[in-house]
Amino acid sequence: MPGTAKRLSLNRVDMAPRTHHRINGQRLWDSLMELAALGATSKGGVRRLALTEADRAGRDRFRLLCEQAKLAVRVDAIGNMFARREGRDPARSPVLFGSHLDSQPSGGKFDGALGVLAGLEVIRSLNDLGITTEAPLELVNWTDEEGSRFGRSMMGSAVWSGALPLESAYALTDREGVTVRAALEGIGYRGSEKAEAFPVDSYFELHIEQGPILEQESKRVGIVTGAQGMVSYDAVVVGQDAHAGSTPPSARKDALVCAARIVDLVDRMMRARDEEGRGTVGQMLVLPNSRNVIPGEVRFSIDFRHFKQAEVDRLEAEFSSDAKSIARNCGVSLDLLRLFRIPPQPFDPDCVALVREAASRLGIETRDMVSGAIHDAVEVASRIPAAMIFIPCKGGLSHNEAESILPSQAEDGCRVLFEAVVSRAMRP
Amino acid sequence: MPGTAKRLSLNRVDMAPRTHHRINGQRLWDSLMELAALGATSKGGVRRLALTEADRAGRDRFRLLCEQAKLAVRVDAIGNMFARREGRDPARSPVLFGSHLDSQPSGGKFDGALGVLAGLEVIRSLNDLGITTEAPLELVNWTDEEGSRFGRSMMGSAVWSGALPLESAYALTDREGVTVRAALEGIGYRGSEKAEAFPVDSYFELHIEQGPILEQESKRVGIVTGAQGMVSYDAVVVGQDAHAGSTPPSARKDALVCAARIVDLVDRMMRARDEEGRGTVGQMLVLPNSRNVIPGEVRFSIDFRHFKQAEVDRLEAEFSSDAKSIARNCGVSLDLLRLFRIPPQPFDPDCVALVREAASRLGIETRDMVSGAIHDAVEVASRIPAAMIFIPCKGGLSHNEAESILPSQAEDGCRVLFEAVVSRAMRP
């Protein structure tokens, strides 16, 4: 965080008329609204599932807008789209930025789309201003960030980064049995470029926060210093289903009572870490799920997150031991399957510093934060220097048709992205 | 409970060879197994949903067996079947006994069927012994006790008792929209008799306990003194669904954490009543039910039971207040809908005494108990003197294909039923 004196002076700048804007907020907003019409839902949201006709429409429009902005568009074998603007120095690797155009089944207008179209606006502004950067720029639309259709989030960026083999991605299927490969070919986006990391200088991604912190604290931009680590489980509690009326307390093996106490445990463990911890039971299935039958089996998910690996480790050890003890006391069996662990992913300090300096120059109030969600930037950060910029979204609501931001908030984020990208690309 | 001295002497009788049996246990068991073949499931259970073809097959066989036992069978307008054996005194009202032949979707061989076929065995034995009782006897198969298909348990006995108007019962529909009236006509069991209580001396019903108490305490027969009262709710907790990673503890309105604490409350309130209380959350639906989304809404059922009305009242007051306080502390809203209250239903002391004396004469170890489940006997007990006899079932398991009893246990119950019914029908 900048020092107080500097912040105060910056605030003064911010109160002055904004004559130094280098991006066109209205053009950005119009592009967002036009894109949102592709796959628009009746409740004001977007349904643009990866590799569907709606996704194709989004991609076609993106390609058209890129070509209108004089960018050369390449598509790789997993459908990632790269739009290149040459720099003055052909020897330099490009500064990459962007996000994704696919959406959740009942998603919003801004998750992903903002990062891509703000990136486009950066390039349009550079065109308007006649600025050529030292390093080339590349704007990217990563394939299938949401994972809603084929079950693998960050598919395109994971293949690009080497975390997911291309053939494994191709073999994934949707509920109808359609493979990723067939779906890519179906919409004409299985490109000719190799789907693998090429030399890149750095990666920047603007995204809505998808949480309430910035709004609550009236900060206009989040400086994302990294992503949380997480550990995820499936739990199965097995007791004995029995008649709710004729089974006395001493004879009960109520799987739901045990599961309920574990839900409470997860919440208490989270709160013991203050605002830094996350612990969630999001999914639960009760069997036989009948009003007058004591539940004999409950299946549920558990998700812990923290930005410190040591704390994730402690959560794991503590949870496993305490949950088992709850099950023992309830006289039921508990089967805990650890599905996956993702280590915390810090972003590149130099890239993060560029974002912070950009916001500071623009007089925008910021807050450092850790991303609770995984993003394409987190996936590629294992290979290349990366950073993210968050802007608030209304009520922290996302993955929801009611997802909402103000034009001025999109503009804030785009301005910071512009400054950070151009600074990086202008480095001597 | 009989005094200790008496119990000891009875135990002595029980150790003596059983030379005084008046029913044929093997015949009863064979009838049970033959009936279980109608609607048999692959896992050894029974699926004989009310007013289906399987139910028709069960009814047809029951009618045939009754006619073979020289009983005249009448069917009333709701499908209740009454099989009459005349007594010596035509002026007296009949002693009624029986149960139901319909089953749960994945039910067992004995729930209901035992009471009907043990009743048939009582009559067959009287035929064998050439005994004519003073009062007439009537054996009944009540229509749709389980309520699994049309959603109304005790349908036939409720119509008969006057608790449910016939036209209301006729208008009930199954999931395919088939009405009770059409289903009755479809299987040919909309009878010509009026579906209403006729003069009856008393009602006796033998049933499996559907709970574990008799088995745990090694008692062969339960003297059922009445049925628990109950109060049943639907609860809806509304919080706010939000991203599991990006929503910090202070911003969460997790509906499932609140619901979980209410599940725990229900269990603690039950246990505070020792072995007499019942408190169950059997049904729960979590929304949106996604691994990385904090649940925004949870819908669940709550069911409290106790044999004392004052305790049901206290459970109600305490629960409503404590659950609301939990919701307040979780920052979510709680909507509690009380679906119904059923007052405790004591059985007739004279009828209960007859059952107790019967078991005592036979040297069968008993235990007084309150029925946790509602049965046809509970429904009719509001109109006529009634009592029930329980026998143990394996592990207390019922409403389950694994429901299991021993032939000797069926015989125990049938002998007590015989003694109680005949004593009552022989009263001067």
Interface residues (C-beta under 8 A of the other chain):
Chain A: E209 Q210 G211 P212 I213 Q216 Q228 M230 S232 Q240 D241 A242 H243 A244 G245 S246 T247 P248 P249 S250 A251 D254 L256 V257 A259 A260 R261 V263 D264 D267 M270 R271 D274 E275 E276 G277 R278 T280 V281 G282 Q283 M284 V286 N289 S290 R291 N292 V293 I294 P295 S301 D303 R305 S371 G372 A373 I374 G395 G396 L397 S398 H399 N400
Chain B: E209 Q210 G211 P212 I213 Q216 Q228 M230 S232 Q240 D241 A242 H243 A244 G245 S246 T247 P248 P249 S250 A251 D254 L256 V257 A259 A260 R261 V263 D264 D267 M270 R271 D274 E275 E276 G277 R278 T280 V281 G282 Q283 M284 V286 N289 S290 R291 N292 V293 I294 P295 S301 D303 R305 S371 G372 A373 I374 G395 G396 L397 S398 H399 N400
